[in-house]
Amino acid sequence: MEAQTSKVVLSLDAKEVASLKDGVSFKKNPEDGRCYIIYKSSGGFKACKNQCKHQGGLFIQDIEDLDGRTVKCTKHNWKLNVSSMKYVNPPDSFLQDELEVEMLDDGGMQLVELNPIDPWLAEPREPQELQEGEVKITYLTHACMELQLGDKRFLFDPWLKGPAFARGWWLLHEPPADCLDRLCAADLIYISHLHSDHLSYPTLKVLSERRPDVPIYVGDTSRPVFWNLEQSKVKLTNIRVTPFGVWQNVDDNLRFMILMDGVHPEMDTCIIVDYKGTEDFAFVKHHLTIYFLLKCITFLGGFFFPGHMILNTVDCTRPNGGRLPEKVDLMMSDFAGGASGFPMTFHGGKYSDSWKAEFIKNERKKLLNYKATLVKSLQPRIYCPFAGYFVEAHPSDKYIKDTNIKNRAEDLNALINQVSLDTKTWTPKPGAVLDLGLALKDSSEAITDPPANAKIYKDSWEFDLYVDELNSAISSEIFKHESWIQFYYSWAGFQNYNLVVRMIETDDGFKPVSNGYDYLVDFLDLSFPSTRPDREHSYLEVKNRIGVMRYVVLHGGLWDDLYIGFQNRISRDPDTYHHKFWNHFQTQLPLHSPDWEQFLLRVPPIQETDSLNYGLLNYCSIL
């Protein structure tokens, strides 16, 4: 089987090559309208697609660039230095994928793209007709879908109880009353990534107590999805780490394939489910190489077809680098936006309420257009927006809830109905069921909504139970010793970066706590100065709710609980995003938690009367 195929995406004749100026040029393929960037220097040529690796935006010339090397994305103002193919804003983020530049003997040029074969075409199958009731998709809540596929039940991303991202996200929809029974009756479960609105330990605790051996499939990401399983004390015994782009056969009718995200391959995945297809021409299949077989597909006018495919891109920014199967039976994706601390948790400088409101309005509109364009290009038979039904429900987060306006699924589906006439849309309610066989036959009975008296939206969330668990970390013994700071950041392992961060422990209203910690970390040499260094440096001031910050420190958690969970307030000077810093604390912290037992053995004992001097406090008196 051939690992890659090559494709000429742009050809220039000798005259066009000679007309290229030094620096950046934009060239469009007249046949398909796609645009490419060519950089010319004394060292030769470099080239890439005109597509930002962050969220697929188009680049334009950067008018602030005097050297003719930088282009700027029209979506989020990311900047790419085409001479090095490195993103310079934010720094230390991505490398742009280059195209091969082939110079021809006649002075012309070709830009060549090397691509892996689309893995879902490796073993094509012809779909069989679906019977009524054979394939049913039930929406439970947020990103959790139950797929009944023949006699198998497949569950996606079960977040069914408790909060996500510490105490920042809560379920918007009330899942069906039997949702936990459905979870424990599943034949297999897919968890897309480690974020707690998909990997919910409060939910999985119920599963572990009733059916710990259920097969749970996750992608083979560099940051393991279940890196924190032992720490969580949830006992699951059948976690199956799955390679990307390889069919996993469940039975004769059902198989699935996990794919990685092009922007966050270290942690994000999506999935294709393929049901009820048959393989013909067995002799050909067994005696020809897969590569030749794929060539035959085109030659035979598409004789080979996939089975009935369901594509779930979940939260992926660029699922499979943008290469996805077309005309699947059902496609599901996120839609809402608002799943970030930026700009809601930022203050100072330009970050006024009016600036945030305008930014959020524009970003949500861009996201709607991007999702609609993606659906139009892939042409699924049915599209369902999900994985966006969360709310900042805790009373202390009213400001975030009021500011962080999200897209409505109904609005995205209305836009898709305008631009992709052949695609049907489904806006699900908790407990609603889509019968895929009936939907493919355009039956009016394809969707069964929940009963009229069913509860759709949650109105209680057990705040105290989960917030008290977080706040229990405040009185931990380690925080009696100021040296926990050096121990923790040494464990974290981030340094040699010219950034100084001030960390301030606060109450729920982000007011500094009496006797809480307020300290500086200089990440250039991992020191802890009492005042800011005299040298020129970038500076962040981060106010963290004390309970959440101490819980994250105590358990060695990722900082997504703070940042995506809206549990901090941030100001920065200059106003620059430090990708390398945030990426480390959000995805690259050590897989093992800090060894606080060893820490306590090394530090001198603290007299109880002195404990308040080291940040220990009675938090109940603050609330």
C-alpha positions as a printed Julia matrix, in Angstrom:
623×3 Matrix{Float64}:
   0.0     0.0     0.0
   1.37    3.38   -0.99
   1.91    5.65    2.02
   1.51    8.87    0.08
   0.25   10.23   -3.19
   1.5    13.36   -4.9
  -0.62   16.01   -6.55
   0.37   19.08   -8.56
  -1.71   21.89   -7.08
  -0.29   24.8    -9.1
   1.75   25.14  -12.3
   3.54   28.31  -13.43
   5.24   28.75  -16.8
   8.68   30.31  -17.18
   7.28   33.79  -17.76
   5.16   33.63  -14.61
   8.13   32.38  -12.58
  10.32   35.2   -13.88
   7.69   37.75  -12.84
   7.7    36.63   -9.2
   9.11   39.42   -7.05
  11.35   38.91   -4.05
   9.33   38.23   -0.9
   5.72   37.09   -0.78
   3.46   36.47   -3.78
  -0.09   35.14   -3.87
  -1.01   32.89   -6.78
  -4.39   31.33   -7.6
  -5.0    28.12   -9.49
  -7.37   29.2   -12.3
  -8.95   25.73  -12.46
 -10.16   25.34   -8.88
  -9.72   28.86   -7.49
  -7.48   27.77   -4.63
  -4.78   30.2    -3.57
  -1.14   29.56   -2.67
   1.68   31.59   -1.2
   5.14   31.61   -2.79
   8.17   33.15   -1.1
  11.19   34.07   -3.22
  14.64   34.79   -1.83
  18.26   34.43   -2.84
  18.1    30.91   -1.45
  15.29   29.84   -3.78
  11.57   29.35   -3.32
   9.24   28.21   -0.54
   5.5    27.65   -0.87
   2.42   26.74    1.15
  -1.35   26.8     0.96
  -3.05   30.1     1.68
  -4.69   28.67    4.76
  -3.97   29.44    8.4
  -3.25   26.32   10.43
  -5.18   27.7    13.4
  -8.72   27.73   12.04
  -8.37   27.72    8.28
  -8.53   31.48    7.61
  -7.03   33.14    4.52
  -3.82   35.14    4.66
  -3.28   38.61    3.25
  -0.15   40.74    2.96
   0.89   42.13    6.34
   1.17   45.88    5.81
   3.27   46.18    8.98
   5.89   43.83    7.53
   8.76   45.82    6.01
  10.79   42.77    4.94
   8.12   41.2     2.75
   8.19   37.93    4.68
   5.04   37.99    6.78
   1.38   37.38    5.99
  -1.57   37.96    8.31
  -4.66   35.77    8.78
  -7.97   37.54    8.22
  -9.66   35.46   10.94
  -7.67   36.05   14.11
  -4.68   38.13   12.92
  -2.23   35.25   13.31
   1.0    36.04   11.44
   3.14   33.62    9.44
   6.75   34.26    8.46
   6.81   32.51    5.08
  10.62   32.56    4.9
  10.77   30.19    7.87
   7.21   28.8     7.78
   6.94   29.67   11.49
   4.04   31.53   13.05
   5.34   34.67   14.71
   2.05   35.73   16.29
   1.52   33.87   18.49
   5.16   32.86   18.76
   6.21   29.26   19.39
   2.95   27.86   18.05
   2.75   26.01   14.74
   4.9    25.29   11.74
   3.13   25.77    8.41
   2.96   22.69    6.18
   5.11   23.35    3.11
   4.46   22.35   -0.47
   7.22   20.82   -2.55
   8.62   23.28   -5.12
   9.66   21.53   -8.33
  11.61   23.64  -10.87
  11.14   22.48  -14.46
  13.79   22.35  -17.18
  11.97   25.02  -19.2
  12.06   27.51  -16.3
   8.55   26.75  -15.1
   7.51   25.65  -11.63
   5.14   23.18  -10.04
   3.86   23.15   -6.47
   3.34   19.57   -5.33
   1.28   18.41   -2.34
   2.12   15.09   -0.73
  -0.91   13.45    0.86
  -1.56   10.16    2.66
  -4.35    8.11    1.11
  -7.67    8.84    2.79
  -7.68    5.95    5.26
 -11.42    5.31    5.13
 -11.0     4.23    1.49
  -8.61    1.42    2.38
 -11.28   -1.28    2.61
 -14.32    0.0     0.72
 -17.75   -1.57    1.22
 -21.03   -1.27   -0.6
 -23.88   -0.13    1.68
 -26.84   -2.38    2.35
 -30.33   -1.07    2.88
 -31.2    -0.09    6.43
 -34.41   -1.32    7.97
 -36.65    0.81   10.14
 -35.33    0.83   13.7
 -31.99   -0.74   12.76
 -29.87    2.4    13.28
 -31.05    4.91   15.87
 -29.17    7.93   17.17
 -30.3     9.29   20.54
 -29.11   12.66   21.82
 -28.49   12.6    25.59
 -26.8    15.92   26.39
 -23.87   18.13   25.24
 -21.57   15.85   23.18
 -23.09   12.58   24.35
 -24.85   10.55   21.68
 -26.01    6.95   21.88
 -25.85    5.03   18.59
 -27.87    1.85   18.26
 -26.31   -0.03   15.36
 -28.04   -3.37   14.92
 -27.61   -5.18   18.23
 -24.72   -2.96   19.4
 -24.94    0.25   21.42
 -22.13    2.77   20.95
 -21.89    5.81   23.26
 -19.92    9.0    22.56
 -18.35   11.32   25.17
 -20.52   10.71   28.24
 -20.67   13.86   30.38
 -23.92   13.18   32.22
 -23.41   14.59   35.71
 -21.27   17.07   37.61
 -19.39   20.1    36.27
 -16.6    20.35   33.71
 -13.45   22.47   33.9
 -13.48   22.54   37.7
 -16.69   24.49   38.39
 -16.9    26.64   35.25
 -19.15   24.56   32.94
 -22.43   22.89   33.8
 -24.84   20.94   31.64
 -27.42   23.09   29.88
 -29.73   20.22   28.97
 -31.31   17.78   31.39
 -30.32   14.33   30.11
 -32.99   11.61   30.02
 -33.71   10.04   33.4
 -32.27    6.7    32.26
 -29.04    8.17   30.85
 -26.76    6.44   33.38
 -28.5     3.13   32.71
 -27.86    3.67   29.0
 -24.22    4.39   29.75
 -23.8     1.21   31.76
 -25.61   -0.87   29.11
 -23.33    0.31   26.25
 -21.34   -2.26   24.29
 -18.56    0.22   23.62
 -17.74    3.85   24.41
 -15.67    6.42   22.52
 -14.06    9.34   24.35
 -12.66   11.92   21.96
 -10.22   13.76   24.23
  -9.26   14.57   27.78
 -11.31   17.73   28.35
 -13.72   17.18   31.19
 -16.84   17.96   29.14
 -15.97   14.74   27.24
 -13.94   12.79   29.82
 -16.18   13.23   32.87
 -14.85   11.45   35.93
 -18.05   12.03   37.97
 -19.9    10.23   35.17
 -17.33    7.47   34.74
 -17.32    6.81   38.47
 -20.88    5.5    38.1
 -19.75    3.32   35.18
 -16.79    1.97   37.17
 -19.06    0.9    40.01
 -21.47   -0.95   37.72
 -19.56   -2.08   34.61
 -15.84   -1.32   34.87
 -14.98   -3.67   31.98
 -16.93   -1.86   29.23
 -14.58   -1.34   26.23
 -13.63    2.36   26.1
 -11.84    3.47   22.93
  -9.55    6.5    22.74
  -7.06    7.73   20.14
  -3.33    7.19   20.49
  -2.62   10.82   21.31
   0.75   11.92   22.69
  -1.07   13.21   25.78
  -2.95   10.07   26.88
  -6.66   10.65   27.33
  -6.64    8.73   30.62
  -3.36   10.17   31.94
  -5.1    11.04   35.21
  -7.01    7.79   35.74
  -5.03    6.56   38.75
  -5.25    9.94   40.44
  -9.02   10.02   39.85
  -9.48    6.69   41.72
 -12.02    5.66   39.07
 -11.54    1.96   38.34
 -11.91    1.16   34.63
 -10.35   -2.03   33.32
 -10.84   -2.06   29.54
  -9.41    1.13   28.02
  -8.26    0.52   24.46
  -5.8     2.99   22.94
  -6.41    2.93   19.2
  -4.06    3.88   16.31
  -5.22    6.61   13.96
  -6.68    5.86   10.55
  -7.17    2.11   11.05
 -10.55    0.39   10.9
 -11.56   -1.24   14.19
 -13.92   -4.12   13.44
 -16.6    -4.65   16.07
 -18.57   -7.29   14.16
 -19.38   -8.17   10.55
 -21.51   -5.03   10.16
 -19.89   -2.44   12.43
 -16.48   -0.83   12.32
 -15.06    2.58   13.24
 -11.94    4.64   12.7
 -10.44    7.33   14.94
  -8.74   10.3    13.26
  -6.56   13.02   14.75
  -6.99   16.78   14.71
  -4.63   18.68   12.41
  -4.2    21.58   14.86
  -4.09   19.69   18.18
  -2.9    16.16   17.27
  -1.44   15.78   20.74
  -4.88   15.59   22.33
  -7.88   15.97   20.01
  -9.59   13.3    17.89
 -12.7    12.62   15.83
 -14.39    9.43   14.62
 -15.98    7.77   11.58
 -18.46    4.96   12.21
 -19.23    2.63    9.3
 -22.18    0.26    9.47
 -23.55   -2.5     7.28
 -21.47   -2.62    4.13
 -20.52   -5.61    2.0
 -17.31   -6.3     0.1
 -17.56   -7.48   -3.5
 -14.92   -8.72   -5.91
 -13.2   -10.75   -3.19
 -10.71  -12.12   -5.7
  -9.7    -8.6    -6.74
  -9.54   -7.44   -3.14
  -7.25  -10.27   -2.09
  -4.98  -10.3    -5.1
  -4.46   -6.63   -5.83
  -2.63   -4.18   -3.64
  -4.76   -1.63   -1.83
  -3.16    1.08   -3.93
  -4.23   -0.57   -7.17
  -7.65   -1.24   -5.7
  -8.1     2.45   -5.01
  -7.1     3.21   -8.58
  -9.77    0.74   -9.67
 -12.38    2.63   -7.7
 -11.95    5.63   -9.95
 -11.64    3.51  -13.09
 -14.83    1.61  -12.36
 -16.79    4.79  -11.88
 -17.11    4.43   -8.11
 -18.24    0.79   -7.98
 -16.91    0.5    -4.45
 -18.77    2.48   -1.82
 -18.42    2.89    1.91
 -21.12    1.46    4.14
 -23.41    3.81    6.01
 -21.0     6.35    7.49
 -21.48    8.6    10.51
 -18.86   11.33   10.92
 -18.41   12.98   14.32
 -15.77   15.73   14.26
 -16.48   16.66   17.91
 -14.28   19.64   18.95
 -11.53   19.24   16.33
 -10.37   22.54   14.86
  -9.09   20.91   11.65
 -10.24   17.28   11.81
  -7.79   15.04    9.96
  -6.08   18.16    8.64
  -9.22   19.07    6.69
  -9.46   15.79    4.74
 -12.82   14.19    5.49
 -15.2    11.81    3.73
 -17.92   13.41    1.64
 -21.6    12.53    1.44
 -21.72   10.63    4.72
 -25.17    9.71    6.0
 -24.84   11.75    9.21
 -22.34   14.39   10.28
 -22.09   15.84   13.81
 -19.9    18.7    15.03
 -19.59   21.41   17.65
 -21.15   24.78   16.84
 -21.52   27.07   19.86
 -18.17   28.74   20.5
 -17.37   30.26   23.87
 -15.16   27.37   24.98
 -12.18   29.54   25.85
 -11.01   31.93   28.53
 -10.29   34.5    25.82
 -11.48   37.23   25.92
 -13.95   36.76   28.76
 -11.35   36.43   31.53
  -9.1    39.24   30.29
  -9.13   42.77   31.68
  -7.22   46.02   31.29
  -6.16   47.76   28.09
  -8.62   47.26   25.24
 -10.64   44.58   27.05
 -13.71   46.64   27.85
 -17.16   45.06   27.94
 -18.02   46.71   24.63
 -14.83   45.4    22.97
 -15.56   41.89   24.24
 -19.16   42.03   23.05
 -18.1    43.08   19.54
 -15.32   40.49   19.41
 -17.64   37.69   20.54
 -20.31   38.73   18.05
 -17.81   38.62   15.17
 -16.22   35.34   16.29
 -19.53   33.58   16.61
 -20.55   34.76   13.15
 -17.24   33.52   11.7
 -17.75   30.15   13.37
 -21.26   29.8    11.94
 -19.99   30.6     8.45
 -17.06   28.21    8.82
 -19.27   25.32    9.93
 -21.8    26.03    7.18
 -19.02   26.14    4.57
 -17.61   22.85    5.86
 -21.0    21.17    5.66
 -21.52   22.56    2.17
 -18.18   21.15    1.02
 -18.75   17.68    2.55
 -22.43   17.39    1.59
 -23.61   15.01    4.33
 -27.15   13.67    3.97
 -27.99   14.85    7.51
 -26.17   17.32    9.78
 -26.56   17.64   13.56
 -24.89   20.39   15.66
 -24.01   19.27   19.18
 -21.17   19.49   21.74
 -22.02   23.05   22.67
 -24.8    22.79   25.21
 -23.1    24.06   28.37
 -23.82   27.0    30.66
 -21.8    28.98   33.21
 -24.49   28.31   35.78
 -22.75   29.01   39.1
 -23.94   32.37   40.54
 -20.35   33.61   40.86
 -19.98   33.33   37.07
 -22.96   35.5    36.13
 -20.65   37.97   34.36
 -19.26   35.19   32.16
 -22.71   33.78   31.45
 -24.02   37.21   30.41
 -20.95   38.06   28.31
 -20.06   34.74   26.71
 -22.89   34.61   24.19
 -22.93   31.38   22.17
 -24.3    30.35   18.78
 -27.68   28.67   18.64
 -27.94   25.33   16.87
 -31.1    26.57   15.18
 -29.22   29.48   13.6
 -26.47   27.25   12.21
 -28.99   24.83   10.77
 -30.94   27.68    9.19
 -27.73   28.87    7.49
 -26.92   25.35    6.29
 -30.41   25.04    4.88
 -29.66   28.1     2.74
 -26.25   27.09    1.41
 -26.52   23.28    1.21
 -29.94   22.41   -0.15
 -29.33   18.66   -0.27
 -28.43   18.41    3.42
 -31.15   17.9     6.01
 -30.55   19.29    9.49
 -31.5    18.07   12.96
 -31.59   20.23   16.1
 -31.75   17.64   18.87
 -33.45   17.77   22.26
 -32.44   15.49   25.15
 -33.92   12.07   24.49
 -34.75   12.81   20.85
 -34.15    9.91   18.45
 -33.18    9.91   14.77
 -34.0     6.74   12.84
 -31.32    6.78   10.15
 -33.04    4.26    7.88
 -36.24    6.34    7.81
 -34.3     9.61    7.45
 -32.51    8.33    4.35
 -35.91    7.57    2.86
 -37.14   11.11    3.64
 -39.75    9.77    6.03
 -41.58   12.34    8.14
 -41.41    9.85   11.02
 -37.6     9.74   11.1
 -37.3    11.92   14.23
 -38.99   11.13   17.53
 -38.93   14.05   19.96
 -39.12   13.59   23.72
 -42.59   13.77   25.33
 -44.11   17.22   25.56
 -43.74   17.25   29.35
 -40.07   16.18   29.28
 -37.66   18.51   31.03
 -35.3    20.08   28.47
 -33.16   22.5    30.49
 -31.52   21.93   33.85
 -32.43   24.22   36.74
 -30.29   22.69   39.52
 -26.7    21.45   39.5
 -25.61   20.35   43.02
 -23.19   23.27   43.25
 -22.21   22.71   46.89
 -21.23   19.08   46.42
 -18.65   19.82   43.73
 -17.47   23.26   44.87
 -16.88   21.93   48.4
 -14.7    19.17   46.94
 -12.55   21.75   45.17
 -12.32   23.97   48.24
 -11.19   21.05   50.36
  -7.76   21.53   48.8
  -7.37   24.92   50.5
  -6.53   23.4    53.87
  -4.05   20.87   52.51
  -0.89   20.54   54.56
   1.39   21.44   51.65
   0.12   25.03   51.52
   1.41   25.69   55.05
   4.88   25.71   53.5
   5.75   28.55   51.18
   8.31   26.35   49.46
   5.43   24.52   47.72
   5.73   27.21   45.05
   9.26   26.31   44.02
   8.51   22.59   44.3
   5.41   22.84   42.09
   6.92   24.92   39.28
  10.08   22.82   39.27
   7.83   19.77   38.83
   5.97   21.56   36.01
   9.26   21.9    34.15
   8.7    25.07   32.14
  11.6    27.55   31.85
  14.04   29.29   29.46
  11.23   31.59   28.35
  11.37   35.36   28.93
   8.08   35.67   30.79
   7.33   36.79   34.34
   4.0    35.77   35.86
   2.4    37.14   38.99
  -0.01   34.65   40.59
  -2.58   35.93   43.09
  -4.97   33.77   45.12
  -8.43   35.31   45.34
 -11.98   34.72   46.5
 -14.86   34.02   44.11
 -15.04   37.69   43.19
 -11.31   37.79   42.3
 -10.4    39.92   45.31
  -7.05   38.97   46.88
  -7.45   36.74   49.91
  -5.95   37.79   53.22
  -3.0    35.47   53.92
  -3.35   33.94   50.46
  -0.28   33.62   48.27
   0.81   36.4    45.93
   4.07   35.58   44.17
   6.18   36.05   41.03
   7.6    33.34   38.79
  10.39   34.27   36.38
  10.3    31.56   33.74
  13.59   32.63   32.18
  15.56   30.92   34.95
  12.66   29.54   37.03
  13.32   31.87   39.94
  10.85   33.49   42.33
  11.85   37.13   42.76
  10.2    39.51   45.22
   9.99   42.24   42.55
   9.89   42.25   38.76
  13.31   41.94   37.08
  14.96   45.05   35.61
  15.42   43.48   32.17
  12.87   43.8    29.37
  10.35   40.97   29.66
   6.77   39.95   29.01
   4.47   40.04   32.01
   1.26   38.26   32.98
  -0.84   38.93   36.06
  -3.16   36.04   36.85
  -5.76   36.08   39.62
  -6.99   32.58   40.48
  -9.86   31.43   42.66
  -8.03   29.89   45.56
  -9.98   26.65   45.79
  -9.58   25.76   42.13
  -5.92   26.81   41.92
  -4.95   24.81   44.99
  -6.91   21.78   43.76
  -5.08   21.95   40.41
  -1.71   22.29   42.17
  -2.43   19.53   44.67
  -3.47   17.03   42.0
  -1.1    18.12   39.21
  -4.04   19.01   36.97
  -3.9    20.8    33.64
  -4.55   24.53   33.69
  -7.55   24.14   31.39
  -9.58   23.89   34.6
  -8.5    27.47   35.33
  -8.4    28.97   31.85
 -11.26   27.28   29.99
 -13.22   27.06   33.24
 -13.17   30.87   33.66
 -11.61   30.51   37.11
  -9.05   33.29   36.68
  -8.68   36.86   35.49
  -5.72   37.78   33.31
  -3.93   40.93   32.25
  -0.8    41.04   30.14
   1.91   43.5    29.14
   2.46   43.58   26.26
  -0.87   42.24   24.99
   0.68   39.1    23.47
  -0.47   35.5    23.54
   2.3    33.25   24.85
   1.47   30.0    23.09
   4.5    28.14   24.39
   3.64   28.92   28.02
  -0.06   28.12   27.81
   0.48   25.03   25.68
   2.84   23.63   28.3
   0.5    24.14   31.24
  -2.58   23.07   29.27
  -1.2    19.94   27.56
   2.4    19.16   28.52
   2.6    18.97   32.29
   4.13   15.73   33.61
   1.9    12.67   33.46
   2.52   11.97   37.16
   1.29   14.33   39.86
   3.75   16.12   42.19
   5.09   13.9    44.93
   3.76   15.89   47.85
   4.56   13.11   50.32
   8.25   13.51   49.54
   7.86   17.27   49.71
   6.42   17.1    53.23
   9.24   14.81   54.33
  11.79   17.43   53.25
  10.31   20.56   54.81
  10.53   21.44   58.51
   7.3    21.09   60.5
   5.16   24.18   60.92
   3.69   25.22   64.25
  -0.09   25.42   64.05
   0.0    28.98   65.4
   2.16   30.01   62.45
   0.09   28.34   59.76
  -1.82   31.44   58.72
   1.47   33.06   57.75
   1.8    30.45   55.02
  -1.49   30.95   53.28
  -3.67   28.57   55.27
  -7.04   30.14   56.02
 -10.56   29.38   56.98
 -12.21   29.79   53.59
 -15.69   29.53   55.04
 -15.19   32.93   56.66
 -14.7    34.46   53.2
 -17.81   33.07   51.55
